[in-house]
Amino acid sequence: MEREIKYRQPVWVQGKFHSWHYWGDVEGGFASPIAGNQKKDSQQYIGLKDSKRTVEYPYGQELYEGDKIKFSEEATISAGMDDWHTGTIKYHGERGYPAFDVEPVIDCDYNGLSYIMACCVVEVIGHEFD
């Protein structure tokens, strides 16, 4: 499987979030970031998709740095319990921990995002600019 290197960049109109500009390896070619917009606002695709299948996202919605997600362990859902948690996907390189993870941090023996993707139903519910 080929690794997709792509980003989304927020487009601001009158100081408010308006939409996304996707750049990098997009639709079989390379798209550039918007000139003049600050590259530091770009958010990286983390190479994973959520669990929700829709007509728009038949294989799940792509997960990007800055996405807000909700998640619940599959066993909890199977037992009929409504125990959903929320978090935001963040890159922790500036903390000496070069990996994507979820904030608030999950107390587990390894990377919380890896745990969530392995054991939970995950759904994108927004992004940090909402």
C-alpha positions in Angstrom: 0.0 0.0 0.0 1.3 3.4 -0.9 1.6 6.0 1.8 -0.4 9.2 1.0 1.3 12.4 1.9 -1.4 15.1 2.0 -2.6 18.0 4.1 -5.6 20.2 4.5 -5.2 24.0 5.0 -8.0 26.1 6.5 -9.4 28.8 4.3 -10.4 31.9 6.3 -13.0 34.5 5.2 -13.3 37.6 7.3 -11.4 35.9 10.2 -13.7 32.9 10.3 -13.1 29.3 9.1 -14.8 28.8 5.7 -13.5 25.6 4.1 -10.5 23.3 3.5 -7.9 23.5 0.7 -6.3 20.0 0.3 -2.7 19.8 -0.9 0.0 17.2 -1.3 -0.7 13.9 -3.1 -4.3 14.8 -4.1 -6.4 13.1 -6.8 -3.6 11.5 -8.6 -1.4 14.6 -8.8 0.3 17.1 -6.5 -1.5 20.2 -5.4 0.3 23.1 -3.7 -0.7 25.0 -0.6 -2.4 28.3 -1.0 0.2 31.1 -1.3 0.0 33.7 1.5 -1.7 31.3 3.9 0.5 30.2 6.7 1.8 26.7 6.2 1.8 26.2 10.0 -2.0 26.0 9.9 -1.9 23.0 7.6 -3.0 19.7 9.1 -1.6 16.3 8.1 -3.6 13.3 7.0 -2.6 10.6 9.5 -3.2 7.6 7.1 -6.3 6.3 8.9 -10.0 6.5 8.5 -12.9 6.4 10.9 -15.4 3.6 11.4 -18.5 5.2 10.0 -19.5 4.2 6.5 -21.7 6.6 4.5 -22.6 7.2 0.9 -20.1 10.1 0.9 -17.4 8.0 2.7 -17.9 4.4 1.8 -14.5 3.4 3.4 -14.7 5.8 6.3 -13.7 9.5 6.6 -10.0 10.4 6.5 -8.6 11.4 9.8 -6.5 14.6 10.0 -4.5 16.3 12.7 -7.0 18.6 14.5 -10.0 16.4 13.9 -12.4 16.0 16.8 -13.5 12.4 17.2 -15.8 10.4 19.4 -15.0 6.8 20.2 -16.3 3.9 22.3 -15.0 0.4 22.8 -16.7 -2.1 20.5 -17.4 -4.4 23.5 -19.2 -1.6 25.3 -21.4 -0.9 22.2 -22.1 -4.6 21.8 -23.3 -4.7 25.4 -25.8 -1.9 24.6 -24.0 0.7 26.8 -23.8 4.3 25.6 -20.2 5.2 26.8 -18.7 7.6 24.2 -15.6 9.6 24.7 -14.3 12.6 22.7 -10.8 13.8 21.9 -8.8 15.8 19.3 -6.0 14.3 17.2 -2.8 16.1 17.8 0.9 15.7 16.7 3.2 15.6 19.8 6.5 16.2 18.1 7.1 19.4 19.9 6.9 17.5 23.2 9.6 15.0 22.2 7.0 12.4 21.3 7.0 12.2 17.5 3.6 10.6 17.0 -0.1 11.5 16.5 -2.2 10.9 19.6 -5.5 12.0 21.1 -6.0 14.8 23.7 -7.0 14.5 26.4 -4.5 11.7 26.7 -5.9 8.2 27.3 -4.4 6.2 30.1 -3.2 3.0 28.4 0.1 1.1 28.0 0.8 2.4 24.5 -0.2 5.2 22.1 -3.8 6.1 22.8 -4.7 6.7 19.2 -3.4 3.2 18.3 -5.5 1.8 21.1 -8.6 3.6 19.9 -8.1 2.5 16.3 -7.6 -1.1 17.4 -10.4 -1.5 20.0 -13.0 1.2 19.4 -15.6 2.5 17.0 -14.4 5.9 15.9 -16.3 8.8 14.2 -15.2 12.2 13.1 -17.5 14.8 14.7 -15.7 18.0 13.7 -12.4 19.8 13.7 -10.5 22.2 16.0 -11.7 25.3 14.0 -15.4 24.5 14.7 
